[in-house]
C-alpha cells in the first residue's frame, strides 16, 4: 500500500503521558508521507496541544478515565465507553483509516476495539514497566503490542510484542543552549537551576515540600511547574523567595529542560523518556496514587541502573532534596555519571520505530 493511501488513527488523549508520545508518532508519520489523525479527549491539556500543533489533525471523543468498580460514576463511564466506541467507528470510516494505534489507557480501548471490528490493523503502546489493566485488555484486539520497556513484555502473554521505547516530540531532541534557554525563561545565568515538575496535572504535596526545601537553599534557583490547578495555591507560598519561580504550565519545556542542571519529577513513563533522551540527573518521586503503583516500578528500572535516585513521597524531606542537589547535581563527576546512565536508557528513534511497525515498512 502506498504512503498516500495510508490513513492512521492515533488515540492519545487524556494525559500528557499519552498525548505527547502520540503527537511525536504523528509528526514522524507525517514526515514520512502518511496521514495521521489524532483522537483526543475534551480535557484542557488536549485542547492546548491541538492549538499548539496546528499542522496536525485532531478529533475529540467523549472518553473518560475508568473509576473504581464500586464508584457511583461507573454507569456513566460505561455509557461513555459505549458512546465513544460508536463515535470512533464513525470517525474511522470517515477518515478511511488503515491502521489504529492506541497510546494507552481507557481512551485507547474504544478506538482500538472499533478498528478491530472494522478489520483494520490495530496496535496499543504501553510505556510503563507495569502495564495498566486497560492496555492488557485492549491487547486482545491488537495485531501487535508496542512496549516502552522490556520489563513489560511478560504481562502480554500470547501477544506479538515489540520493544520500541516511548516517543518524544521533535522539539525535545534539539534543545536550545543553556544560556539561550535561561534568557528565554528569565532565569539567572550564574546559579545552579533545579526544575521541579509533577507532570501535566501537577503534584500538590510535592509542590509544597519543594517550595519549603527551596526556601532553605538560597544559593540554588528552583523552577517549579505546579500545574494549573495548584498554581493559585503554590504561587503565594513562594512570593517571598527570590530563588523560587512558580509557574502553572510550561509552554516551553525544551527551554525548561535546557536551563536546568537537575530535575525533580514524578516517574511517569513519558517524563522518564524525555529525561533519558535529554540526559538529565534526576530525583524521582513516584505519584503515590498511580494505578498499581506503576510509577514506582518505572522508577526502579532507572534507579537500578544508576540513572536516578528515588524517594517515596512519604519519605521525602528537605534534607534529602538538598542532598540530591548538593551531592549529585553540584558535583560534576557525580552528575556526569548519572547523566550518562540516563542517556544509556534512551531510545531516541522510538517514534520512527513505531511508524515502521504500524505501517509495515
Buried (B, 14 or more C-beta within 10 A) or exposed (E): EEEEEBBBBBBBBBBBBBBBBBBBBBBBBBEBEBBBBBBBBEBEBBBBBBEEBEEBBBBBBBBBBBEEEEEEEEEEBEEBBEBBBEBBBEBBEEBEBBBBBBBBBBBBBBBBBBBBBBEBBBBBBBBBBBBBEBBBBBBEBBBBBBBBBEBBBEBBEEBEBBBBBBBBBBBBEEBBEBEEBBBBBEBEEEBBBBBBBBBBBBBBBBBBBBBBBBBEBEEBBBBBBBBBEBBEBBBEBBEEBEBBBBBBBBEBBBBBBBBBBBBBBBBBBBBBBBBBBBBBBBBBBBBBEBBEBBBBBBBBBBBEEEBBBBBEBEEBEBEBBBBBBBEBBBEEEEBEBBBEBBBEBBBBBBBBBBBBBBBEE
